[in-house]
Amino acid sequence: MNVSCGPTIDRRLRRLVECADRRVTAAELTRQLGDRANAIGLVRPSYEQVRVLLAAARAERPARGSVSTLSIAVDIVFKARPAWDLANYLYGDPLPYRPGAHNAVRPSS
């Protein structure tokens, strides 16, 4: 049996890692990326690299549960934040800090 895997991951596969759901495990994501890599003719990514990239991607984006959709809607009703913040939040973009609104906890620096 010949196993082929590589330490570098193509940008298309990296994008899939960045967009991965928080509930997916590194092992499951490695299998999914391996299937996708085989389908497009690339080398399968190694588990270690997928795990490192997944941890980095999850560290960069805050958990969506830190601010709820309802609290954003209440902020919009009370004019504490503009309406497009809700659309951006649902799209997956991080919310900007708004004085007087429900905001995600900022990491201390």
C-alpha positions as CSV (number, residue, x, y, z in Angstrom):
1,M,0.0,0.0,0.0
2,N,1.4,3.3,-1.1
3,V,0.4,6.3,1.0
4,S,1.0,9.7,-0.4
5,C,0.7,12.8,1.7
6,G,2.4,16.1,1.8
7,P,3.3,18.8,4.4
8,T,2.1,21.7,2.2
9,I,-1.5,22.3,1.5
10,D,-2.9,23.9,-1.7
11,R,-4.7,27.3,-1.3
12,R,-8.0,25.7,-2.3
13,L,-7.7,23.2,0.5
14,R,-6.6,25.8,2.9
15,R,-9.7,27.8,2.2
16,L,-11.8,24.7,3.1
17,V,-9.9,24.4,6.4
18,E,-10.6,28.1,7.2
19,C,-14.3,27.7,6.5
20,A,-14.7,24.4,8.4
21,D,-17.5,24.1,11.0
22,R,-16.4,24.3,14.6
23,R,-17.9,20.9,15.3
24,V,-15.8,19.0,12.8
25,T,-12.7,17.2,14.2
26,A,-9.2,17.4,12.7
27,A,-9.4,13.7,11.7
28,E,-12.7,14.1,9.9
29,L,-11.5,17.2,8.1
30,T,-8.3,15.5,7.1
31,R,-10.4,12.7,5.5
32,Q,-12.7,15.2,3.7
33,L,-9.6,17.2,2.4
34,G,-8.0,13.9,1.3
35,D,-11.1,13.0,-0.7
36,R,-11.2,16.5,-2.2
37,A,-7.5,16.4,-3.0
38,N,-7.8,13.1,-4.8
39,A,-10.7,14.4,-6.8
40,I,-8.8,17.4,-8.1
41,G,-5.5,15.6,-8.5
42,L,-3.5,17.0,-5.5
43,V,-1.5,15.2,-2.8
44,R,-3.4,14.4,0.3
45,P,-2.7,16.8,3.2
46,S,-1.1,15.3,6.3
47,Y,-3.1,15.1,9.5
48,E,-0.5,17.2,11.4
49,Q,-0.7,20.1,8.9
50,V,-4.5,20.0,8.9
51,R,-4.5,20.1,12.7
52,V,-2.1,23.1,12.8
53,L,-4.1,25.0,10.2
54,L,-7.4,24.2,11.8
55,A,-6.2,25.4,15.2
56,A,-4.8,28.6,13.7
57,A,-8.1,29.3,11.8
58,R,-10.2,28.7,14.9
59,A,-7.9,31.0,17.0
60,E,-8.3,33.8,14.5
61,R,-12.1,33.8,14.4
62,P,-14.0,34.2,17.6
63,A,-16.8,31.9,18.6
64,R,-20.1,33.0,17.2
65,G,-21.8,32.2,20.5
66,S,-20.1,35.2,22.2
67,V,-22.9,37.5,20.8
68,S,-26.3,36.2,19.9
69,T,-28.4,37.1,16.9
70,L,-31.1,38.3,19.2
71,S,-28.8,40.7,21.0
72,I,-27.6,42.1,17.7
73,A,-31.3,42.6,16.6
74,V,-32.0,44.4,19.9
75,D,-29.0,46.6,19.4
76,I,-30.3,47.5,15.9
77,V,-33.8,48.3,17.3
78,F,-32.3,50.6,20.0
79,K,-29.9,52.2,17.4
80,A,-26.8,50.9,19.1
81,R,-25.6,49.3,15.9
82,P,-26.4,49.6,12.2
83,A,-28.6,47.0,10.4
84,W,-25.8,45.7,8.2
85,D,-24.0,44.4,11.3
86,L,-26.7,41.6,11.4
87,A,-26.1,40.6,7.8
88,N,-22.3,40.7,8.3
89,Y,-22.7,38.6,11.5
90,L,-24.8,36.0,9.7
91,Y,-22.3,35.9,6.9
92,G,-19.6,35.0,9.4
93,D,-17.7,38.3,9.6
94,P,-16.5,39.5,13.0
95,L,-18.5,42.3,14.5
96,P,-16.8,45.6,15.0
97,Y,-16.8,47.2,18.5
98,R,-19.8,49.5,19.0
99,P,-20.1,51.7,22.1
100,G,-23.4,50.9,23.9
101,A,-24.0,47.6,22.1
102,H,-23.5,44.0,23.0
103,N,-19.9,43.2,22.0
104,A,-17.8,40.2,22.0
105,V,-15.2,40.0,24.7
106,R,-12.0,41.4,23.5
107,P,-8.8,39.5,24.2
108,S,-6.6,41.3,26.7
109,S,-3.4,42.5,25.3
